[in-house]
């Protein structure tokens, strides 16, 4: 019922915030996404379930150009709610955030390469857990033994400071739902508790193969896909440190403020991620911005090398693609420090 001109105005504000941020900004693209999905699920075992999923998202991409070099910045906040989402999110500030990343990175020098401590910021930094570890905890791979975490329930797989959950019950969160796409009521699922693997994310077929109960984790893009186990709102739980304490305790390393795309092999946990916004840490302080950094490692090894966890949990929004289509997924974490990680860059 909201007039289109009000939605256009939101996009205009986001565009203005990005395009006027700095003289280096050469291109801005704004996407306004909204949908109202009604789901009915019936099966031969007597399940009769329905759900309604309303979601809204604003996605801004900005490109900065300087001396023949180009860098991009992106910010895409979203929630499971309607236009009232913009009572909580300032479109102009969202545009400025995307532009700030692009502008700062196009002015930055290239990152050094080598093994070093890496501090990964909160919010969308959680994509590293989503990709490098979360997919390997889905029954899709675990049931076939094609996961580095298969057969490890009850075993210690991470440092004691690491706990993680998948929670599709968070009100209005981007990846939330009342029932999953097989009609199973959703629930908060504790995946890792103080370093110990407690649960997987399980759909009905995966549960039959694994002889375990479904966890309300079956998801699909729409009725044209068969549902399978997927993440919803997946994040690391907060720890005891202030982010400033973690930085101050690090003599030298990389601060990954924002992560971009990456790839992962769930059977081995091997991954690589682009750092979209990075800074060097020197003598316990964030100093100069750096670009072109890549994080390389194995998800199961990273979990054991997280040695400090912050108290500043935030979540970010994204779209996750797999065999059951593209679905909204929340990622998140507090600021964390990985004691050693391979950083790809330029020496």
Secondary structure in CASP SS format (residue, H / E / C, confidence):
PFRMAT SS
TARGET T0000
AUTHOR 0000-0000-0000
METHOD secondary structure of the structure
MODEL  1
X C 1.00
X C 1.00
X C 1.00
X H 1.00
X H 1.00
X H 1.00
X H 1.00
X H 1.00
X H 1.00
X H 1.00
X H 1.00
X H 1.00
X H 1.00
X H 1.00
X H 1.00
X H 1.00
X H 1.00
X H 1.00
X H 1.00
X C 1.00
X C 1.00
X C 1.00
X C 1.00
X C 1.00
X E 1.00
X E 1.00
X E 1.00
X E 1.00
X E 1.00
X E 1.00
X E 1.00
X E 1.00
X E 1.00
X E 1.00
X E 1.00
X E 1.00
X E 1.00
X E 1.00
X E 1.00
X E 1.00
X E 1.00
X E 1.00
X C 1.00
X C 1.00
X C 1.00
X C 1.00
X C 1.00
X E 1.00
X E 1.00
X E 1.00
X E 1.00
X E 1.00
X E 1.00
X E 1.00
X E 1.00
X E 1.00
X E 1.00
X E 1.00
X E 1.00
X E 1.00
X E 1.00
X E 1.00
X E 1.00
X E 1.00
X E 1.00
X E 1.00
X C 1.00
X C 1.00
X E 1.00
X E 1.00
X E 1.00
X E 1.00
X E 1.00
X E 1.00
X E 1.00
X C 1.00
X C 1.00
X E 1.00
X E 1.00
X C 1.00
X C 1.00
X C 1.00
X H 1.00
X H 1.00
X H 1.00
X H 1.00
X H 1.00
X C 1.00
X C 1.00
X C 1.00
X H 1.00
X H 1.00
X H 1.00
X H 1.00
X H 1.00
X H 1.00
X H 1.00
X H 1.00
X H 1.00
X H 1.00
X H 1.00
X H 1.00
X H 1.00
X H 1.00
X H 1.00
X H 1.00
X C 1.00
X C 1.00
X E 1.00
X E 1.00
X C 1.00
X C 1.00
X C 1.00
X E 1.00
X E 1.00
X E 1.00
X E 1.00
X E 1.00
X E 1.00
X E 1.00
X C 1.00
X C 1.00
X H 1.00
X H 1.00
X H 1.00
X H 1.00
X H 1.00
X H 1.00
X H 1.00
X H 1.00
X H 1.00
X H 1.00
X H 1.00
X H 1.00
X H 1.00
X H 1.00
X H 1.00
X E 1.00
X H 1.00
X H 1.00
X H 1.00
X H 1.00
X C 1.00
X C 1.00
X C 1.00
X C 1.00
X C 1.00
X C 1.00
X C 1.00
X C 1.00
X C 1.00
X C 1.00
X C 1.00
X C 1.00
X C 1.00
X E 1.00
X C 1.00
X C 1.00
X C 1.00
X C 1.00
X C 1.00
X C 1.00
X C 1.00
X E 1.00
X E 1.00
X E 1.00
X E 1.00
X C 1.00
X C 1.00
X C 1.00
X C 1.00
X C 1.00
X C 1.00
X C 1.00
X C 1.00
X C 1.00
X C 1.00
X C 1.00
X E 1.00
X C 1.00
X C 1.00
X C 1.00
X C 1.00
X C 1.00
X E 1.00
X C 1.00
X C 1.00
X E 1.00
X E 1.00
X E 1.00
X E 1.00
X E 1.00
X E 1.00
X C 1.00
X C 1.00
X E 1.00
X E 1.00
X C 1.00
X C 1.00
X C 1.00
X E 1.00
X C 1.00
X C 1.00
X H 1.00
X H 1.00
X H 1.00
X H 1.00
X H 1.00
X H 1.00
X H 1.00
X C 1.00
X C 1.00
X C 1.00
X C 1.00
X C 1.00
X C 1.00
X C 1.00
X E 1.00
X E 1.00
X C 1.00
X C 1.00
X C 1.00
X C 1.00
X C 1.00
X C 1.00
X C 1.00
X C 1.00
X E 1.00
X E 1.00
X C 1.00
X C 1.00
X C 1.00
X E 1.00
X E 1.00
X E 1.00
X E 1.00
X C 1.00
X C 1.00
X C 1.00
X C 1.00
X E 1.00
X C 1.00
X H 1.00
X H 1.00
X H 1.00
X H 1.00
X H 1.00
X H 1.00
X C 1.00
X C 1.00
X C 1.00
X E 1.00
X E 1.00
X E 1.00
X E 1.00
X E 1.00
X E 1.00
X E 1.00
X E 1.00
X E 1.00
X E 1.00
X E 1.00
X E 1.00
X E 1.00
X E 1.00
X C 1.00
X C 1.00
X C 1.00
X C 1.00
X E 1.00
X E 1.00
X E 1.00
X E 1.00
X E 1.00
X E 1.00
X E 1.00
X E 1.00
X E 1.00
X E 1.00
X E 1.00
X E 1.00
X E 1.00
X C 1.00
X C 1.00
X E 1.00
X E 1.00
X E 1.00
X E 1.00
X E 1.00
X E 1.00
X E 1.00
X C 1.00
X C 1.00
X E 1.00
X E 1.00
X E 1.00
X E 1.00
X E 1.00
X H 1.00
X H 1.00
X H 1.00
X H 1.00
X H 1.00
X H 1.00
X H 1.00
X E 1.00
X E 1.00
X E 1.00
X E 1.00
X E 1.00
X C 1.00
X C 1.00
X C 1.00
X E 1.00
X E 1.00
X E 1.00
X E 1.00
X E 1.00
X E 1.00
X E 1.00
X E 1.00
X E 1.00
X C 1.00
X C 1.00
X E 1.00
X E 1.00
X E 1.00
X E 1.00
X E 1.00
X E 1.00
X E 1.00
X E 1.00
X E 1.00
X C 1.00
X C 1.00
X E 1.00
X E 1.00
X E 1.00
X E 1.00
X E 1.00
X E 1.00
X E 1.00
X E 1.00
X E 1.00
X C 1.00
X C 1.00
X C 1.00
END
